[in-house]
Amino acid sequence: MLTTAILLLAAGAPLASAASAAPVATVPAEIDRHYRDYNFVNAFSTRDERTMIAAGLAPSEPRLGRIARAMRRIAERIDDIDPGMVMGGRSASPETAMRADLVRIASWQTGKGGDEAWVTLDVSTLDRGTNVILVGKFDEIAGGESPPSIDAILAATPANGPEIHTTEVHHWLRAGGTWRRAAATLHFLAN
């Protein structure tokens, strides 16, 4: 039984007896910023641009400089499963380079001690056409210093913009007052 619980926690699954539901509004600011950064990166850059940044090439314009900084913040907050397993260290998360989607926090649960949490996300596919439209609206939507909210991003998409297609659960741990996300996530293919 203990082995099963450890495996579930390692995979990022909340245990019903150890977790309590909390309103999305109680999500810590640093975790909210993590997902705002994630959406900012995916909405306002193309997959090719993110791949170039992840490969270490210097951004050629201010928009891409902001994207690169957000990618670094995301990568710094995610704990690798086995950091020594893959050669050739990187400065940006491959998650942000390879994915093309937007996320919305659907729920937030914390463990009894408050230093462990699970975030359930609604994930929307970001098709190439919608992505190009958002990149073109960068100055209008993301011209300020803070990344825009998911609502502001979605308001700028065509009427048939991204549709929710999956659900993910991310596992977070707080150590030394800082929240860090486990790289492993649960992906549910049907909502």
Residue pairs with C-beta under 8 A, 6 or more apart in sequence:
5 15
8 15
9 15
9 116
9 171
10 184
11 171
11 184
11 186
12 118
12 169
12 170
12 171
12 182
12 184
12 185
12 186
13 118
13 169
13 171
13 186
14 109
14 111
14 118
14 169
18 111
18 112
19 109
19 110
19 111
19 118
20 109
20 110
20 112
21 107
21 108
21 109
22 108
22 109
22 110
23 108
24 105
24 106
24 107
24 108
26 108
27 105
27 108
27 119
28 179
30 77
30 178
30 179
31 117
31 119
31 172
31 179
32 105
33 73
33 147
34 73
34 74
34 77
34 179
34 181
35 103
35 105
35 119
35 121
35 150
36 146
36 147
36 148
36 149
36 150
37 70
37 73
37 74
37 147
38 74
38 96
38 103
39 102
39 103
39 147
39 148
39 150
39 153
40 66
40 67
40 70
40 142
40 147
40 148
41 50
41 67
41 70
41 71
41 74
41 96
42 50
42 96
42 99
42 100
42 101
42 102
42 126
42 131
43 102
43 126
43 131
43 134
43 135
43 142
43 153
44 63
44 67
44 134
44 135
44 138
44 141
44 142
45 53
45 63
45 64
45 67
45 135
46 128
46 131
46 132
46 135
47 97
47 98
47 100
47 131
49 64
49 67
50 67
50 71
50 92
50 96
50 97
50 98
51 97
51 98
53 59
53 64
53 67
53 68
53 71
53 92
53 97
54 71
54 90
54 91
54 92
54 93
54 94
54 96
54 97
56 90
56 91
59 65
59 67
59 68
63 135
63 138
66 142
68 92
70 96
70 147
71 92
71 93
71 96
71 97
72 91
72 92
74 92
74 93
74 95
74 96
75 90
75 91
75 92
75 93
75 96
77 179
77 180
77 181
78 93
78 95
78 180
78 181
78 182
78 183
79 173
79 180
79 181
79 182
79 183
80 183
81 182
81 183
81 184
95 183
100 125
100 126
100 127
100 128
100 131
101 123
101 124
101 125
101 126
101 162
102 123
102 124
102 126
102 150
102 153
102 154
102 162
103 121
103 122
103 123
103 124
103 150
103 168
104 121
104 122
104 124
104 150
104 164
105 119
105 120
105 121
106 120
106 121
106 122
106 167
107 119
107 120
108 117
108 118
108 119
108 120
109 117
109 118
109 120
110 116
110 117
111 117
114 174
115 173
115 174
115 175
116 171
116 172
116 173
116 174
117 171
117 172
117 173
117 174
117 179
118 169
118 170
118 171
118 172
119 169
119 170
119 172
120 167
120 168
120 169
121 167
121 168
121 169
121 170
122 164
122 167
122 191
123 164
123 165
123 166
123 167
123 168
124 161
124 162
124 163
124 164
124 165
125 162
125 163
125 165
126 134
126 162
127 162
129 158
130 157
130 158
130 161
130 162
133 156
133 157
133 158
134 141
134 153
134 156
134 157
137 156
140 156
141 148
141 152
141 153
141 156
142 148
154 161
154 162
164 191
165 191
166 187
166 188
166 189
166 190
166 191
167 187
167 188
167 191
168 185
168 186
168 187
168 188
169 185
169 186
169 188
170 181
170 182
170 185
171 181
171 182
171 184
171 185
172 179
172 180
172 181
172 182
173 179
173 180
173 182
174 180
